[in-house]
Amino acid sequence: MLIVFVRVMILYFTLLLFLRVLGKRQVTTLQPYELVTLILFADVAAIPMADTGTPLVNGLVGVFALLVASFTVSYISLRSTRARALISGRPTVVVANGRIVEAAMQELRYNVNDLLEQLRIGGYPHVEDVEFAVLETNGQLSIVPRSQRRPVTPADLGVPTQYEGLPTPLIVDGEVDHRNLARIGLDMDWLQGQMRAHGIEDPRTVLYAALDTQGRFFCQPKGSPRA
């Protein structure tokens, strides 16, 4: 029993490390070769976990081989556009000028109901409102609406806007991010002063605190009432 537990833990953390090395991707944005790698990861790791008679090193070697294969294919795709098209395919236009491209749909074996579903999810229930819809290599549908149907932006109205940027997290779940604090040229004395202005003495009681690019300080203590 203990042997099985140890083997599972070793394989689990090995897979976790290797998946971290492969990079940040959601399952829905994986390229075909990346999805194959994940599926085979599970199969290769399951053999030594289920069969204690199989040497653990066999599973580790298999996982390492998959990692090497994935890196190799990724490198080839990066260096060669022809290989990239062969491995991952090419984006395909399925809606052009408000009309469904029937030939492309048939080639991809992509039915109209699936297309309409993705258009509705994107906020465009009417095909005629779409200038172009492109089925990407990862299976996602990119929608370019007609200019008359796109949401109005400040640029369309000629309204000037200020730079917003991203707020800088300073406290997350009670832990002060000293690196972020130093990066924006502030220190703990300043942070303590801001917390006191919000009636807080101990940063460990703060759920989240951040400073935006306009100099506004946001601070939410732990145990705040629900909305």
C-alpha angles and dihedrals in degrees: 000000000000091000091055091048093051093046092051092048092050093049092044095055091041091055091044090054094046093048088050089053091050090063142243112312133141116229090246092057098048120125116232095259091050092052090050089052092053093048092050091045089062094047096046093047093046094062099065091037094055097037114048088187090069112087112250090226089065091063093045092050090049092051091048090050090053090050091052091047092050093049090047094052090044091052092048090049090050094051101040127047090193092055090045091056091047095049102037103018126226132284111263128209108229098169122039126177092346095309129106112243098228096187092054091048091053093046091053094040086233112151127217094243091058090048093050090048092054091046091052091049088052090053098255111108092167117073091205090064091063120088094187136355117191125194104217126215091257092056097256121130117232113203126203108187125208111271090247091055102045120104115270114256131197087252090059090054095042091240114153116230135196126238110266107178121169127308115246113236110227102170124025120180093339097312121114115226099221092178092059090044091054093043092062092043099253134121142206093271090061092046092049089051092052091049092050089053086060093046095255126128105172121054088207088073092057120098096191137352128175143164120222128210091262090061095253115146118214121193129175119183123216117266095033113166116263120258 
